[in-house]
Amino acid sequence: MIKETLKIFSQNVRKNKTLMNTILENNKNNIDIILVQEPPKSLIRRVPSHTDPTGDPIYSTVKYGAEQDGVGRS
């Protein structure tokens, strides 16, 4: 099936996790592509480092919906 229209939404969320989740929830059924500028990120853990005794930080962005379970949407 070929769509006649493609709906794209773009937003700068200013690293705000609440705004990001609101945009994803409110647009999950009516927007085809969501572009996010400045997504929030969270520290997952620190990994061993040769230069930093506290370790190097590993960050991740917000996961939403099926992605939280490690499964992407189809």
Backbone torsions as a table, in degrees:
resi	resn	phi	psi	omega
1	MET	NA	128.4	178.5
2	ILE	-102.4	127.6	178.6
3	LYS	-79.6	144.3	176.8
4	GLU	-85.1	-25.6	178.6
5	THR	-130.1	149.5	177.7
6	LEU	-123.9	119.4	-177.9
7	LYS	-97.5	122.8	-179.0
8	ILE	-120.9	133.6	178.8
9	PHE	-122.1	132.0	179.9
10	SER	-128.1	136.0	-177.6
11	GLN	-152.1	139.7	169.4
12	ASN	-91.9	114.4	-176.3
13	VAL	-93.5	0.5	175.2
14	ARG	52.5	40.7	177.3
15	LYS	60.9	25.0	-177.7
16	ASN	-96.9	110.1	-176.4
17	LYS	-64.7	-38.0	179.8
18	THR	-64.8	-45.3	178.3
19	LEU	-62.7	-42.1	178.7
20	MET	-59.3	-49.2	-179.9
21	ASN	-63.9	-37.4	178.4
22	THR	-64.1	-44.9	179.0
23	ILE	-61.6	-45.2	-179.5
24	LEU	-64.9	-42.8	-178.3
25	GLU	-67.9	-44.0	-176.7
26	ASN	-72.3	-20.3	-175.0
27	ASN	-115.7	8.3	-173.0
28	LYS	-64.1	-25.1	-177.1
29	ASN	-107.9	-7.0	-174.6
30	ASN	-125.4	0.3	178.7
31	ILE	-122.7	135.8	-179.0
32	ASP	-82.6	-41.2	-178.0
33	ILE	-132.5	129.4	176.0
34	ILE	-116.1	121.9	178.0
35	LEU	-104.1	129.7	-176.8
36	VAL	-121.6	126.1	174.0
37	GLN	-98.9	143.4	179.0
38	GLU	51.7	57.1	178.6
39	PRO	-67.6	151.6	177.0
40	PRO	-69.3	153.1	176.0
41	LYS	-135.6	153.9	-178.7
42	SER	-129.0	145.1	176.1
43	LEU	-71.9	124.9	177.0
44	ILE	-86.9	-54.0	177.5
45	ARG	-170.0	174.6	175.5
46	ARG	-106.9	140.2	180.0
47	VAL	-111.7	153.8	-178.9
48	PRO	-54.3	143.0	-177.4
49	SER	-137.4	144.9	176.2
50	HIS	-81.4	-17.6	-175.4
51	THR	-111.2	-18.5	-177.1
52	ASP	-125.4	115.4	-177.3
53	PRO	-62.3	-25.2	178.9
54	THR	-84.7	-9.3	-180.0
55	GLY	95.3	162.8	177.6
56	ASP	-88.9	136.6	-179.7
57	PRO	-75.8	144.1	172.8
58	ILE	-115.9	123.8	-177.6
59	TYR	-112.2	158.0	174.2
60	SER	-140.4	155.6	175.3
61	THR	-89.8	176.9	-178.7
62	VAL	-64.0	136.3	173.3
63	LYS	-106.0	143.8	-173.0
64	TYR	-136.0	140.9	172.8
65	GLY	60.8	-131.0	-177.4
66	ALA	-62.9	-24.7	-179.7
67	GLU	-65.0	-24.9	178.4
68	GLN	-62.7	-28.6	179.7
69	ASP	-90.4	4.0	-178.4
70	GLY	83.8	10.9	-179.1
71	VAL	-117.5	121.9	177.9
72	GLY	-75.8	159.0	177.4
73	ARG	-76.0	149.8	177.7
74	SER	-112.0	NA	NA
